[in-house]
Amino acid sequence: MARMSAVVIVLEMLAISLAVAVFGPFVLLVGVPALLATVLVLATVVLAERRRVRREAAAAALPTVPGGLMSGFFRVPQQAAPVPQQVAPVDAPERTRS
């Protein structure tokens, strides 16, 4: 991306210099701001691309799932509802052995 950006800037500079040779120095009133805008846009694109590549490289270094052939096979599934606890009734008399 940086090489293509450099090629674009060089071609734009050649176009501005050819226009100055043909039409005179008044072309610089349009050519220089256009060149600066191109440089700013290309610099922003190159920086965003480098940030994206760095972020993807960092994400690739972190494993998302554990590896192995049987990974996740012995996982206990979670229950949809909690299991109710059994409570002894309060009114029932206690049983005794006779």
C-alpha positions, -999 to 999 in steps of 0.1 A, spaced: 0 0 0 28 24 8 45 17 -25 13 24 -44 8 56 -24 43 67 -34 36 60 -70 4 81 -69 23 110 -53 51 109 -78 26 108 -107 7 137 -93 39 157 -89 48 149 -125 14 161 -137 17 193 -117 52 200 -131 39 193 -167 9 216 -161 32 244 -148 54 240 -179 24 242 -202 0 267 -185 23 287 -162 26 291 -124 -11 298 -118 -16 260 -120 0 258 -86 -30 274 -70 -49 243 -77 -21 217 -79 -5 222 -45 -37 219 -24 -47 189 -45 -12 173 -38 -15 181 -1 -50 166 1 -38 135 -17 -8 131 7 -31 135 37 -57 109 24 -30 84 15 -12 88 49 -45 82 67 -52 51 46 -18 37 51 -20 43 89 -54 27 91 -42 -3 71 -12 -8 94 -35 -6 125 -58 -31 110 -30 -55 102 -16 -51 137 -50 -58 152 -55 -89 131 -21 -102 140 -28 -97 177 -61 -115 173 -45 -144 155 -20 -149 183 -48 -155 208 -65 -189 205 -103 -186 205 -111 -223 212 -90 -249 229 -73 -272 204 -74 -310 202 -95 -336 186 -119 -342 215 -120 -306 228 -155 -298 241 -166 -334 239 -168 -340 276 -184 -307 285 -214 -309 308 -243 -290 293 -257 -262 314 -293 -267 327 -320 -244 315 -336 -240 349 -321 -244 383 -328 -276 402 -352 -270 431 -339 -280 465 -359 -306 485 -372 -292 517 -385 -314 545 -421 -305 554 -424 -287 587 -458 -302 598 -449 -338 594 -442 -357 626 -408 -373 629 -407 -410 625 -393 -431 653 -384 -468 653 -405 -489 676 
